[in-house]
Amino acid sequence: MVTCIASSKWFLIAITFIIATIPVLIAVCWLVGKKLREVKSKLRELETSLKGSISKYAAERQGRIRAQQALRKTLQQKTDNNLAPTSYPMVPIATVQSCFSSRNGTPRQPLLVPLARACLIFDPSRVPPASLEGLEEYSHIWIIYVFHLNTDLEKLWLEPSRSKVKAKVRVPRLKGGKKGVFATRSPHRPCPIGLTVAKIEAVQGHMILLSGVDLVDGTPVLDVKPYLPYCDSIKESAVPDWVKADSSLTVASVTFDEGFHHSLEKCWQLVEKSTLYASPSEMKGLIEQVLAWDIRSPVQRNRPHTSTTIEVGNCEGDESFDPTITIYHLVLESLDISYRIDSEGNVIVDSVAPGPSIEKSNRSRCNYTMWKDELYH
């Protein structure tokens, strides 16, 4: 009897608690429902806004496309009517700091001089450093650049009828013989744009250290692209026989005069803090690789050895001076290297001296210290 009374008591308490909490539950459900309705309303607003933004973007994109098409059509009409040439806004995105201080001595093709180094420095205002991420995973890159030191650049600003762009150019391998400009890699082209390949040694921030380059110091760069062997190397490719005749551009040997090493050691102190090379011996290796190819022009190579004159320098008072020998000059890393070539094609490197612009060229340049960990890791 007592147990039944106790059970009835607890049952009444539970019923009373449930009845008391019903209004609270109803209020909670109402609040939750209100929040859900607000969320759904907000979602509908966002969906409407998103659809409007997408439609607006699509309309703007179509407008840009139509404007671009109209612009191209107008430019093409002007070109067809000889009123104005078609042009595109392109500016250099990087500059080359190369071991080749001048055009003379710069290899005619890439990778011929493995020790030829250059630092490709990008303009941070146009190319964020993140643009170079992943490039270090490749071994080589293509470089698209401008032949900025061409002697006939002023022709580009003339009308085609007055520009007199040469259709044929002299080819070094043909000993001055001519070929159509598009059958050669001559820098003197209707559009002075060059394409070369170089080995990536290291990537650092907004800079790339390269080797095997054929680029002169100060070259403006328009673009770089990774080298892809599976599509960039064509096994079935064919070239004319005169291109294969590399022997015409090589020399018999390269030797150094006894006094060369002393003059190089003396000059090294002037370039040590601005050069991409570790030591005088490495610089000597670069000189040997460059001069292993005959870097003279066809006119210089065809000049008789018995009637040549000194090109640079003053040799008065030098009893050992032979007036029948031509002294040639090669400028690397702002150092002026003097050499001569005998009738058998042997190169004798005589001496090295500071170049005329050595102090100016050494300012704000990449150097070996910046890259030594990457070069010799």
Buried (B, 14 or more C-beta within 10 A) or exposed (E): EEEEEEEEEEEEEEEEEEEEEEEEEEEEEEEEEEEEEEEEEEEEEEEEEEEEEEEEEEEEEEEEEEEEEEEEEEBEEEEEEEEEEEEEEEEBBBBBBBBBBBBBBBBBBBBBBEBBBBBBBBEEEEBEEEEBEEBBEBEBBBBBBBBBBBEBEEBEEEEEEEBEBBEEBBBBBBEEEBBEBEBBBBBBBBEBEBEBBBBBBBBBEBBBBBBBBBBBBBBBBBBBBBBEEEEEEEEEEEEEEBBEEEEEBEBEEBEBBEEBBEBBEBBBEBBBEBBBBBEBEBBBBBBBBBBBBBBBEBEBBEBEEEEBEBEEEEEEEEEEEEEEBBBBBBBBBBBBBBBBBEEEEEBBBBBBBBBEEBEEBBEEBBBBEBBEEEBEE
